Amino acid sequence: MDAAPDASLSPAAVDPGLTAADVAERVATGRTNAFSPDTSRSVWTIVRANVFTLFNGIVFACFFVLFVLGRWQDALFGLAAFANSIIGCVQEFRAKAALDRLALLSASQSRVRRGGAEVEVMPADVVIDDILILRAGDQVSADATMIDSRALQIDESMLTGESDAVDKRPGDEALSGSIVVSGEGAARVTRVGADSYANWFAGEAKRFSLVASEVRSSVDRVLKWMSWIIGPVGLLVLNAQMMVAGGWVHAWQSGAWVDAVVNTIAALTAMIPLGLVLITSITFAVGAAKLAGQQVLVNELPAVEGLARVDVICLDKTGTLTAGEIAFDALQAMPAAAPGIEAVLAWYGAAPDANATARCLREPFPVGVALAPSAYIPFSSARKWSAVSFTEGPVGTWVLGAPEMVFGDAATDAATDLGRVVTALASSGRRTLVLAHSAAVLTDEDAEAERLPPALAPAAVVTFREQVREDAAQTLAYFAQQGVGIRVISGDNPRTVAAIAREVGLDVPEGFDARSLPDDEAALADVLERNLVFGRVTPEQKKRMVLALQSRGHTVAMTGDGVNDALAIKAADLGIAMNSGAAATKAVARLVLLDGRFSHLPDVVAEGRQVIANIERVSMLFLTKTAYATGLAVLFGALVLEFPFLPRQLSITDGLTIGIPAFFLALLPNTQRYVPGFLRRSLAFAIPAGAVIAVSLTLYTLAAMQLGVSEPELRTGSTIILAVVGIWVLTVLSRPITRFKALVIGAMFIALVAVFTVPLLTEFFQLVDPGEDAAWLVAVVTVLTIGAIEIVRFFHRRYVERDLAGGGSGVGAPVAGEPAGTRRRPE
């Protein structure tokens, strides 16, 4: 609906705005605020990344070949590959859905002046050079430059982190996404669509990235290695199987090539640690479910390991250390103060345009007798004071504002009564205001010129404090005990931030003003290493600070609740948001504290430690299998021997000595502190143990062939050796053996006995009596292999102890969460 231009604005500023022709020309050239944000990642991209990989191509090709050949019993390994792909897709679809919902602009209508009339349009229909009319409660829909204002204040905290509303005068910039809290004004649009600050900010936050996960990256590295190794090894094995079958021509003509292909696929699929990928995903999912029961939402599954690796945590003050609200603290009357202080404070608290600070006065100073002001100068964040005059009751003029803005240097001079009080209270981190009184009454000229009355005298000092979260000090003490560094970064005044930090237990003298931070990343990292508390930090600086810490090898967590924290939370190794925070922040965070309790973070640390420590244990099982399978494939291919297993026979050892027990081991309580480099430590056991098993099975095969053992008997003997040795490897890696672990190992052993004795199972897995001639050979090879495994484990334990004593990979030096000189003993 059209309306006349607002007469309250100055006549010089009543620009008639664009004409219909001007608007049409800008629409035709695409200079509108219409914006179609790119989705964070397309569905096809996610599917392609999780399904159409070289690794999956090899697995599915083997699965398809066996299925075509009618050997579906040997193709069960394909189910694990399907499960891995589905879990990966679902995980990334969830992250995509959260990012796609991210938006900073939510205004339903925008008010513009066109052709001398005020009209309401959709935000997308705003064009460049439009005149935006801004009033209290409006959201600025596009970046604009103020051309006129009247007591206009805009809340930019969502974008900049500054907690106070900002006065806007002609020439100032109004950012899209900010909210008008009081007054009115007119602004000319300067940037629209993708160029506007809000949409640019959202676009930066929407950039897709997976959480940094050593577990996932290590597993991916193993899969990448195997994807490149498997091709040449597969050709070697296939050639050997075809030669064993009588040569390529004879094998093809006689149909023996089918068995040769099945044997080759058995060798190849045994090399791939399919179960490790699946058990890792399941472990992450179970950890996420347990955290959900503690009111912690995991947006991306591998985030549960994140805090186990973090050695620096960056905290936004507002909403993290504090509840984001300000409260009245105390009133200290000055000597010879004029009467009526409490009545005046009650009036300020009840004023219709009271800001957040003034509203805190309503509860401690309820309104008694209503006061009628004769003149009033509203609060301005530029001059930082307001004034009101009364001709009845507390007669005179009362000024409430920042002490240094009302009394100048006298307010900070400890030689004066006011200065002593103000400096003492300000050093404690309290927000300090002074209530001053003058017998003079404001005239209309004074009010128009926004001029302080003469002969002002301090009547009282009023202090306010931010409500510190009850659990903040306890949680920070926990991280300090665990050796995790703390950095407090905020958009507020550095002195205020430092005082809050001291209140929650951090030993910091003063905060660092981020306006003097260097641009160079190395210099910035040096400043971050020397200082703990930073104020006046912009959103872009928060992100740069996180990146600078990461450049020094730190694993960084970032917590916050405002949109101004979103870029830093996105860049951090682990982003944590409060549920009371902005939707954009929660969309990019990896963890969301649903009840806003900072004290949940130690629980997340514990869960992360359990996940990564247990996966390190079970990864040795899976990587040992990969090592011996690769060794067998190479040895049997080079020696031109028939592969001693069918795929279905390998599924016995896969399931009962690795897969099923690994699931239980991965979910056991485990409080071991994290040390970087778990893949290196896992391979240090898996490769020599796998080599021992591969050599043992090769020697058994050669000896059995010399004894004339039949092919079914040889395969059964090989399966027995591998099954018993696999149970022993499981036992070795489960030490110390608890009652629950003994139950799991015992159940797996009973299941193995059933597989080798129940007729239905022996028929399915094609197992026979190995024969008397081979029985003693099976026993001797098994005992010698177990002895060699014990020797490998002995030296592996010593290697791990040296690795832990050296701090793992060396990044971050001491173990995160471990006092200097304290090391864990590997199990």
C-alpha positions in Angstrom: 0.0 0.0 0.0 1.4 3.4 -1.0 2.1 6.0 1.7 3.3 9.6 1.6 7.0 10.3 2.4 7.7 10.4 6.1 7.6 14.1 7.1 9.7 13.4 10.2 12.8 13.1 8.1 14.6 16.3 7.1 13.2 17.9 3.9 16.6 17.7 2.3 16.6 14.0 2.7 13.2 13.3 1.2 14.6 12.0 -2.1 11.7 11.0 -4.4 13.6 7.8 -5.2 13.7 5.9 -8.5 11.1 6.3 -11.1 9.3 3.3 -12.6 11.5 3.6 -15.7 14.6 3.6 -13.5 13.4 0.4 -11.7 12.6 -1.3 -15.0 16.0 -0.5 -16.4 17.8 -2.0 -13.4 15.6 -5.1 -13.4 16.4 -5.6 -17.1 20.2 -5.4 -16.4 20.0 -7.8 -13.5 20.8 -5.2 -10.8 18.2 -6.5 -8.3 18.4 -8.0 -4.9 17.1 -11.3 -6.3 19.5 -14.0 -5.1 19.4 -17.8 -5.7 22.0 -19.2 -3.4 24.0 -22.2 -4.7 23.3 -25.3 -2.7 26.3 -26.4 -0.7 26.8 -29.6 -2.8 24.7 -31.3 -5.4 23.1 -34.7 -4.8 24.9 -36.1 -7.8 28.3 -34.8 -6.4 27.6 -36.6 -3.1 26.6 -39.8 -4.7 29.5 -39.8 -7.1 32.0 -39.1 -4.3 30.6 -42.0 -2.2 29.6 -44.6 -4.8 31.6 -44.0 -8.0 35.1 -44.4 -6.6 38.0 -46.6 -7.8 37.7 -48.6 -4.6 34.0 -49.3 -5.0 34.5 -50.0 -8.7 36.9 -52.8 -7.9 34.6 -54.2 -5.1 31.4 -54.0 -7.2 33.1 -55.5 -10.3 34.2 -58.5 -8.2 30.7 -58.8 -6.8 29.1 -58.6 -10.2 31.5 -61.2 -11.7 30.7 -63.7 -8.9 27.0 -63.1 -9.2 27.1 -63.7 -13.0 29.0 -66.9 -12.5 26.4 -68.1 -10.1 28.7 -68.1 -7.1 26.6 -65.8 -4.9 27.8 -67.6 -1.8 31.2 -66.1 -2.4 29.8 -62.6 -3.1 28.7 -61.7 0.4 31.5 -59.1 0.8 29.6 -56.8 -1.5 27.0 -56.1 1.2 29.7 -54.3 3.3 30.6 -52.1 0.3 26.9 -51.2 -0.2 26.6 -50.4 3.5 29.7 -48.1 3.4 28.3 -46.2 0.4 24.9 -45.7 1.9 26.3 -44.5 5.3 28.6 -42.1 3.5 25.8 -40.6 1.4 23.4 -40.3 4.3 26.0 -38.5 6.4 26.8 -36.0 3.7 23.1 -35.5 2.8 22.4 -34.4 6.4 25.3 -31.9 6.3 24.0 -30.6 2.9 20.5 -30.2 4.2 21.7 -28.1 7.2 23.8 -25.9 4.9 21.1 -25.4 2.3 18.8 -24.0 5.1 21.3 -21.4 6.0 20.1 -17.8 5.3 20.7 -14.5 7.0 18.0 -12.5 5.4 14.5 -13.2 6.7 12.5 -10.0 6.1 9.2 -10.6 4.4 8.8 -7.0 3.1 11.1 -4.1 2.4 10.0 -0.5 2.5 11.3 1.7 -0.4 10.5 5.2 -1.7 9.9 5.3 -5.5 8.5 8.2 -7.5 8.0 10.2 -4.3 5.7 7.5 -2.7 6.6 4.9 -0.1 5.8 1.4 -1.1 6.4 -2.1 0.2 8.1 -4.7 -2.0 9.6 -8.1 -1.6 13.3 -8.0 -0.6 14.2 -9.6 -4.0 12.6 -6.7 -5.8 14.8 -4.1 -4.3 17.2 -2.7 -6.9 20.5 -0.8 -6.9 20.0 2.9 -5.9 16.6 2.3 -4.3 15.9 4.4 -1.2 15.3 2.1 1.8 13.0 3.5 4.5 14.1 2.0 7.8 12.1 1.9 11.1 12.4 0.1 14.3 12.0 -3.7 13.8 13.0 -3.6 10.1 15.7 -5.9 8.8 18.0 -4.2 6.3 17.5 -6.1 3.1 20.5 -4.9 1.1 23.7 -3.0 1.8 23.1 0.7 1.8 24.5 4.1 2.7 22.6 6.3 5.1 21.3 9.6 3.5 19.3 10.7 6.6 18.5 9.5 10.1 16.7 10.4 13.2 17.9 8.7 16.4 18.5 5.7 14.2 20.2 2.7 15.9 21.0 -0.6 14.2 21.9 -3.9 15.9 24.8 -5.4 13.9 25.7 -8.0 16.6 24.6 -10.9 14.5 27.1 -9.9 11.8 29.9 -8.2 13.7 29.7 -9.4 17.3 29.4 -5.9 18.7 26.9 -6.2 21.5 25.8 -2.6 21.5 23.5 -1.0 18.9 25.3 1.4 16.6 24.1 4.9 15.8 23.8 5.5 12.1 24.2 9.0 10.6 24.3 10.2 7.0 27.3 8.6 5.2 27.4 5.6 7.4 27.0 2.1 6.0 24.0 -0.1 6.9 24.8 -3.8 6.3 22.2 -6.2 5.0 21.0 -8.6 7.7 21.2 -6.1 10.5 18.2 -5.0 12.5 16.9 -1.5 13.3 16.3 -1.2 17.0 15.2 2.4 17.3 14.6 5.6 15.3 14.2 5.9 11.6 16.2 6.7 8.5 16.6 6.5 4.8 19.5 4.8 3.0 20.5 4.4 -0.7 21.1 0.8 -1.8 24.7 0.3 -2.8 25.1 -3.6 -3.1 22.4 -6.1 -3.9 22.1 -9.9 -4.5 25.2 -12.0 -4.2 27.3 -8.8 -3.6 25.5 -7.9 -0.4 27.2 -8.6 2.9 24.6 -11.1 4.2 24.5 -13.2 1.1 28.3 -13.1 0.7 28.6 -14.2 4.4 26.1 -17.0 3.8 27.9 -18.1 0.7 31.2 -18.4 2.5 29.6 -20.4 5.3 27.9 -22.7 2.7 31.1 -23.9 1.2 31.2 -27.7 1.7 33.9 -29.2 3.8 34.1 -32.4 5.8 35.2 -32.3 9.4 38.9 -33.1 9.9 39.1 -36.7 11.0 42.4 -38.6 11.4 40.4 -41.9 11.6 38.6 -41.2 8.3 41.7 -39.7 6.5 43.8 -42.7 7.6 41.3 -45.2 6.4 40.9 -43.3 3.2 44.7 -43.4 2.8 44.8 -47.2 3.2 41.9 -47.6 0.7 43.8 -45.4 -1.8 47.0 -47.4 -1.4 45.0 -50.7 -1.9 43.2 -49.3 -4.9 46.5 -48.8 -6.7 48.1 -52.0 -5.5 45.1 -54.3 -6.2 45.3 -54.0 -10.0 48.9 -55.3 -10.6 48.5 -57.9 -7.8 45.2 -59.1 -9.3 46.8 -59.7 -12.7 49.7 -61.6 -11.0 47.2 -63.8 -9.1 45.0 -64.4 -12.1 47.9 -65.4 -14.2 49.0 -67.8 -11.5 45.6 -69.4 -11.2 45.2 -69.8 -14.9 48.7 -71.4 -15.1 47.8 -73.8 -12.3 44.6 -74.7 -14.3 46.8 -75.8 -17.2 47.5 -72.5 -19.0 45.2 -69.8 -20.4 44.1 -71.7 -23.4 43.4 -74.9 -21.6 41.7 -73.2 -18.7 39.4 -71.3 -21.1 38.5 -74.4 -23.1 37.9 -76.7 -20.1 36.0 -74.2 -18.1 38.6 -74.2 -15.3 38.9 -70.4 -15.8 35.8 -70.0 -13.5 37.7 -71.4 -10.5 40.7 -69.3 -11.5 38.6 -66.2 -11.5 36.9 -67.1 -8.2 40.3 -67.7 -6.6 41.6 -64.4 -7.9 38.6 -62.6 -6.5 39.1 -64.3 -3.2 42.7 -63.0 -3.0 41.6 -59.4 -4.1 38.7 -59.0 -1.7 40.7 -60.3 1.2 43.1 -57.4 0.6 40.4 -54.7 1.0 39.7 -53.6 4.6 35.9 -53.4 3.9 35.0 -54.1 7.5 37.2 -51.3 8.8 35.2 -48.7 6.9 32.0 -50.1 8.1 33.0 -50.5 11.7 34.4 -47.0 11.8 31.0 -45.6 10.5 29.1 -47.7 13.0 31.4 -46.6 15.9 30.9 -42.9 15.0 27.1 -43.4 14.7 26.9 -45.1 18.2 29.0 -42.3 19.7 26.7 -39.7 18.1 23.7 -41.5 19.5 25.2 -41.6 23.0 26.0 -37.8 22.8 22.4 -37.1 21.6 21.2 -38.6 24.9 23.4 -36.0 26.7 21.8 -33.1 24.6 24.7 -32.9 22.1 23.7 -33.0 18.5 26.3 -34.3 16.1 25.8 -32.8 12.6 28.7 -34.9 11.2 29.6 -38.3 12.6 33.4 -38.1 12.7 33.1 -35.0 14.8 32.8 -37.3 17.9 36.6 -37.9 17.6 37.3 -34.2 17.1 37.7 -33.0 20.7 39.9 -35.9 21.5 42.5 -34.3 19.2 41.9 -30.6 20.0 44.8 -28.8 21.7 43.4 -25.2 21.4 39.8 -24.2 21.9 38.6 -20.7 20.9 35.6 -19.3 22.7 33.3 -16.5 21.8 32.4 -14.6 25.1 28.8 -13.9 24.5 26.6 -16.9 24.5 29.5 -19.3 25.4 31.1 -18.0 28.6 28.2 -15.7 29.3 24.5 -16.2 28.8 24.3 -13.3 26.3 22.3 -11.2 28.7 23.2 -8.2 30.9 21.9 -7.8 34.5 21.9 -5.0 37.1 24.8 -5.4 39.5 24.9 -2.6 42.1 24.2 1.1 42.8 26.7 3.2 44.7 25.6 6.7 45.6 28.1 9.5 45.6 28.6 11.9 48.5 26.2 14.8 48.6 24.0 13.1 46.0 20.7 14.8 45.1 17.6 12.9 46.4 15.4 10.9 43.9 18.0 8.6 42.4 15.9 5.4 42.6 12.8 7.2 41.1 14.9 8.4 38.2 16.4 5.0 37.5 12.9 3.5 37.6 11.8 6.0 35.0 14.8 5.1 32.8 14.0 1.4 33.1 10.4 1.9 32.2 11.0 4.4 29.3 9.3 3.2 26.0 12.6 3.4 24.1 14.7 1.9 26.9 17.6 -0.1 25.5 18.8 -3.5 26.8 20.9 -1.9 29.5 18.2 0.4 30.8 15.6 -2.4 30.8 17.8 -4.2 33.4 16.7 -1.4 35.9 13.1 -2.5 35.8 13.3 -5.3 38.3 15.6 -3.6 41.0 13.8 -0.2 40.6 10.1 -0.7 40.0 8.0 2.3 39.1 6.3 3.9 42.1 4.9 7.4 41.3 4.8 8.0 37.5 7.1 10.9 36.5 6.3 13.3 33.6 9.5 14.6 31.9 9.6 18.1 30.6 12.4 17.4 28.2 14.2 14.3 27.0 17.3 13.5 25.0 17.3 9.8 24.0 20.3 7.6 24.3 22.9 7.6 21.5 25.7 5.1 21.2 27.8 7.8 19.6 27.6 10.2 22.6 26.8 7.4 25.1 24.5 9.2 27.3 20.8 10.3 27.6 19.2 13.1 29.6 15.8 13.8 31.1 14.4 16.9 33.0 11.6 16.9 35.6 9.8 19.9 37.0 8.1 17.8 39.7 9.5 15.1 42.0 13.2 14.8 41.4 13.5 18.3 40.0 16.3 19.1 37.6 18.1 17.3 34.8 19.4 13.8 35.2 22.0 12.3 32.8 22.7 8.6 32.6 25.7 7.5 30.5 29.3 6.4 30.2 31.3 8.2 33.0 34.1 9.4 30.6 31.5 10.8 28.1 29.7 12.7 30.8 32.6 14.0 33.0 35.6 13.5 30.7 39.0 12.8 32.2 37.7 13.4 35.7 35.8 10.1 35.5 39.1 8.2 35.0 41.3 10.2 37.4 41.8 8.3 40.6 42.4 11.6 42.4 38.7 12.4 42.3 35.9 10.7 44.2 34.2 9.7 41.0 37.4 8.5 39.3 38.3 6.3 42.3 35.0 4.5 42.2 34.8 4.2 38.4 38.3 2.9 37.8 37.9 0.3 40.6 34.6 -1.0 39.3 35.7 -0.9 35.6 38.8 -3.0 36.4 36.5 -5.7 37.7 34.9 -6.0 34.3 31.6 -4.4 35.3 29.8 -2.2 32.7 29.8 1.2 34.5 27.4 4.1 34.0 27.1 7.3 36.0 23.9 9.0 37.0 24.6 12.8 37.1 22.3 15.6 38.3 22.0 19.3 37.5 19.6 21.8 39.0 19.1 23.3 35.5 16.3 22.1 33.3 16.8 21.3 29.6 15.4 23.8 27.2 14.0 22.9 23.7 17.3 24.4 22.3 19.3 22.1 24.6 17.3 19.1 23.5 17.6 20.0 19.8 21.4 20.5 20.1 21.8 17.4 22.3 23.7 19.5 24.8 24.6 18.6 28.4 23.2 20.9 31.1 25.6 23.1 33.2 26.9 22.3 36.7 26.5 18.5 36.5 27.5 16.6 39.6 27.8 12.8 40.0 24.9 11.4 41.9 25.5 7.6 41.7 27.5 5.0 39.9 25.4 2.1 38.4 27.1 -1.1 37.4 25.9 -4.0 35.3 27.4 -7.4 34.7 27.0 -10.1 32.1 25.6 -13.3 33.4 28.4 -15.8 33.3 27.4 -19.4 32.7 27.5 -21.4 35.8 29.4 -24.2 34.1 32.0 -22.1 32.3 34.6 -21.9 35.0 34.4 -25.7 35.7 34.7 -26.6 32.1 37.6 -24.2 31.5 39.4 -25.7 34.5 38.9 -29.1 33.0 40.5 -28.0 29.7 43.4 -26.3 31.5 44.0 -29.6 33.5 44.0 -31.5 30.2 46.6 -29.2 28.6 44.2 -27.7 26.1 44.9 -24.0 25.3 42.1 -21.4 25.6 41.6 -18.4 23.4 38.7 -16.0 24.1 37.8 -13.9 21.1 34.9 -11.5 21.1 33.6 -8.4 19.3 33.3 -6.6 22.7 35.7 -4.2 24.5 39.0 -6.0 25.3 38.9 -4.9 28.9 35.4 -6.2 29.4 36.3 -9.5 27.8 39.4 -9.9 29.9 37.4 -9.2 33.1 34.9 -12.0 32.1 37.8 -14.3 31.4 39.3 -13.6 34.8 35.9 -14.3 36.4 35.8 -17.8 34.9 39.3 -18.6 36.0 41.7 -17.5 33.3 44.8 -15.6 34.4 44.9 -12.7 32.0 45.9 -9.1 32.9 44.3 -7.3 29.9 42.7 -8.2 26.6 44.3 -7.6 23.2 42.6 -5.1 20.9 42.1 -6.9 17.6 42.1 -3.6 15.7 45.9 -3.7 16.0 46.3 -7.3 14.8 48.8 -7.8 12.0 47.6 -8.9 8.6 50.5 -11.4 8.0 49.5 -14.9 9.1 52.9 -15.7 10.7 52.9 -12.5 12.7 49.2 -13.1 13.7 50.1 -16.6 14.9 52.9 -15.2 17.0 50.4 -12.8 18.7 48.0 -15.7 19.3 50.7 -17.7 20.9 51.4 -14.9 23.4 47.9 -13.7 24.2 44.8 -15.4 25.5 42.0 -12.8 25.3 41.0 -10.7 22.3 38.4 -8.0 21.9 37.0 -5.9 19.0 37.4 -9.0 16.7 35.5 -8.9 13.4 34.1 -12.1 11.8 36.8 -12.2 9.2 39.5 -11.8 11.9 38.0 -14.7 13.9 38.4 -16.9 10.8 41.9 -15.7 10.2 42.8 -16.4 13.8 41.6 -20.0 13.6 43.6 -20.5 10.4 46.7 -18.9 11.9 46.5 -21.3 14.9 46.1 -24.2 12.5 49.2 -23.0 10.6 51.2 -23.7 13.7 50.1 -27.3 13.8 47.3 -26.8 16.3 44.0 -28.7 16.1 41.4 -26.0 16.8 37.9 -26.1 18.2 35.7 -22.9 17.9 32.5 -22.3 19.9 30.0 -19.5 19.5 26.4 -18.7 18.9 26.2 -15.6 16.7 26.3 -15.4 12.9 29.6 -13.5 13.4 31.1 -16.7 14.6 29.9 -18.8 11.6 33.0 -18.3 9.4 35.4 -19.2 12.2 33.3 -22.2 13.3 33.3 -23.3 9.7 37.1 -23.0 9.4 37.9 -24.7 12.7 38.7 -28.4 12.9 35.7 -28.8 15.2 32.9 -26.2 15.2 30.6 -26.1 18.3 27.4 -24.0 18.4 24.9 -23.3 21.1 21.3 -24.2 20.3 20.2 -20.7 21.3 22.5 -19.4 18.6 21.7 -18.2 15.1 20.4 -20.8 12.6 23.4 -20.0 10.3 25.8 -20.8 13.0 24.2 -24.1 13.9 24.1 -25.1 10.2 27.8 -24.9 9.8 28.7 -26.3 13.3 29.8 -30.0 13.7 28.3 -30.2 17.2 25.3 -28.3 18.7 24.8 -28.1 22.4 21.0 -28.5 22.5 20.6 -27.2 26.1 23.4 -24.7 25.7 25.4 -26.2 28.5 29.1 -25.7 28.0 29.8 -28.4 30.6 28.9 -31.1 28.0 32.2 -30.6 26.3 34.2 -32.9 28.7 31.6 -35.6 27.9 32.3 -35.1 24.2 36.1 -35.3 24.9 35.5 -38.6 26.7 33.4 -40.0 23.9 36.0 -38.9 21.3 38.8 -40.6 23.2 36.8 -43.8 23.4 36.1 -43.7 19.7 39.6 -43.1 18.5 41.4 -45.3 21.0 39.1 -48.3 20.2 39.3 -47.7 16.5 43.1 -47.8 16.8 42.8 -51.2 18.5 40.4 -52.7 15.9 42.2 -51.2 13.0 45.1 -53.5 13.8 42.8 -56.5 13.3 41.6 -55.3 9.9 45.0 -54.0 8.7 46.6 -57.3 9.7 44.1 -59.1 7.5 44.9 -56.7 4.6 48.6 -57.3 5.2 48.5 -61.1 5.1 46.0 -61.1 2.2 48.3 -58.9 0.2 51.3 -61.0 1.1 49.5 -64.2 0.2 48.4 -62.8 -3.2 52.0 -61.7 -4.0 53.6 -65.0 -2.8 51.1 -67.3 -4.5 51.2 -65.3 -7.7 55.0 -65.3 -7.8 55.2 -69.0 -7.0 52.3 -69.9 -9.3 50.4 -71.7 -6.6 46.6 -72.2 -6.4 45.1 -69.8 -3.9 44.3 -71.7 -0.7 40.9 -70.2 0.1 37.5 -69.7 -1.4 35.9 -66.3 -0.8 33.3 -67.9 1.4 36.0 -69.5 3.5 37.7 -66.2 4.1 34.4 -64.8 5.3 34.7 -67.2 8.3 37.8 -65.5 9.5 36.6 -62.1 8.5 33.4 -62.4 10.5 34.4 -64.4 13.5 38.0 -63.3 14.2 37.7 -59.7 13.0 34.3 -58.2 12.1 32.0 -59.3 14.9 34.5 -59.0 17.8 35.7 -55.7 16.4 32.2 -54.3 16.8 32.1 -55.1 20.5 35.7 -53.9 21.1 35.0 -50.6 19.4 32.2 -49.9 21.8 34.0 -50.6 25.1 34.8 -47.8 27.5 38.2 -46.4 26.9 39.8 -43.3 28.5 43.2 -43.4 26.8 44.4 -40.0 25.9 44.9 -39.3 22.2 48.3 -39.2 20.5 48.6 -38.4 16.8 49.7 -41.1 14.4 47.4 -44.0 15.1 47.8 -45.3 11.5 51.5 -45.5 11.8 51.2 -47.4 15.1 48.6 -49.7 13.7 50.7 -50.6 10.6 53.7 -51.2 12.9 51.9 -54.2 14.1 49.8 -55.2 11.1 52.5 -55.4 8.5 55.0 -57.7 10.4 52.1 -59.8 11.8 50.5 -60.0 8.3 53.9 -61.0 6.8 54.3 -63.8 9.4 50.8 -65.2 8.7 51.3 -65.0 4.9 54.7 -66.7 5.0 53.3 -69.4 7.4 50.4 -70.2 5.1 52.7 -70.3 2.0 55.1 -72.7 3.8 52.1 -74.8 4.9 50.8 -75.0 1.3 54.2 -76.0 -0.1 54.6 -78.7 2.6 51.1 -80.0 2.1 51.6 -80.3 -1.7 54.8 -82.3 -1.0 52.7 -84.6 1.2 50.1 -85.0 -1.6 47.3 -83.4 0.4 44.1 -82.9 -1.8 42.9 -79.5 -2.7 39.8 -79.5 -0.4 41.9 -80.8 2.5 44.6 -78.1 1.8 42.0 -75.4 1.8 40.4 -76.7 5.0 43.8 -76.8 6.7 44.6 -73.3 5.6 41.3 -72.1 7.0 41.9 -73.8 10.3 45.4 -72.2 10.6 44.0 -68.8 9.7 41.0 -69.1 12.0 43.1 -70.2 15.1 45.8 -67.6 14.4 43.1 -65.0 13.9 41.6 -65.8 17.3 45.0 -65.4 18.8 45.6 -62.1 17.2 42.3 -61.0 18.6 43.3 -62.1 22.0 46.7 -60.3 21.8 45.1 -57.0 20.8 42.4 -57.3 23.4 44.8 -57.4 26.4 44.3 -56.9 29.2 41.6 -59.4 29.0 38.5 -58.4 31.0 35.5 -60.6 31.7 33.6 -59.1 28.9 36.5 -59.5 26.4 36.9 -63.1 27.5 33.2 -63.7 26.8 33.4 -62.2 23.3 36.6 -64.2 22.5 35.1 -67.4 23.9 31.9 -66.9 21.9 33.9 -66.4 18.7 35.9 -69.6 19.4 32.7 -71.6 20.0 31.3 -70.3 16.7 34.4 -71.4 14.9 34.2 -74.9 16.3 30.5 -75.0 15.1 31.5 -73.9 11.6 34.1 -76.8 11.4 31.7 -79.4 12.9 28.1 -78.7 12.0 27.4 -80.6 8.8 25.2 -77.8 7.2 27.9 -75.2 7.8 30.8 -77.5 6.6 28.9 -78.2 3.5 28.2 -74.5 2.8 31.8 -73.5 3.4 33.2 -76.6 1.6 35.2 -77.8 4.6 36.4 -81.4 5.0 38.5 -83.4 7.3 42.1 -82.3 6.7 43.4 -85.8 7.0 45.9 -87.5 9.3 48.8 -86.6 7.1 48.1 -82.9 7.3 46.8 -82.6 10.9 50.2 -82.6 12.5 51.4 -80.1 9.9 48.4 -77.8 10.7 49.2 -78.0 14.4 52.9 -77.3 14.0 52.4 -74.3 11.6 49.7 -72.9 13.9 51.9 -73.0 17.0 54.9 -71.6 15.3 52.8 -68.7 13.8 51.3 -67.9 17.2 54.9 -67.8 18.7 56.0 -65.4 16.0 52.9 -63.2 16.6 53.9 -62.9 20.2 57.4 -61.8 19.3 55.9 -59.2 16.9 53.6 -57.9 19.6 56.5 -57.6 22.1 58.5 -55.4 19.8 55.4 -53.5 18.8 54.7 -52.5 22.4 58.2 -51.2 22.8 57.8 -49.2 19.5 54.5 -47.7 20.7 56.0 -46.7 24.1 58.8 -44.8 22.3 56.3 -43.2 19.9 54.2 -42.0 22.8 57.2 -40.7 24.7 58.1 -38.7 21.6 54.6 -37.1 21.5 53.3 -39.0 18.5 53.7 -37.1 15.3 55.3 -34.2 17.1 52.6 -31.8 16.3 51.5 -29.9 19.4 54.3 -31.6 21.4 52.6 -33.1 24.6 49.6 -35.3 24.3 46.4 -33.2 24.3 45.0 -33.5 27.8 48.2 -35.0 29.3 50.5 -33.3 31.8 54.1 -33.1 30.8 56.0 -36.3 31.6 52.8 -38.4 31.8 52.3 -41.1 29.2 49.8 -43.9 28.8 50.9 -47.5 28.5 49.5 -49.2 25.4 47.2 -52.1 26.0 
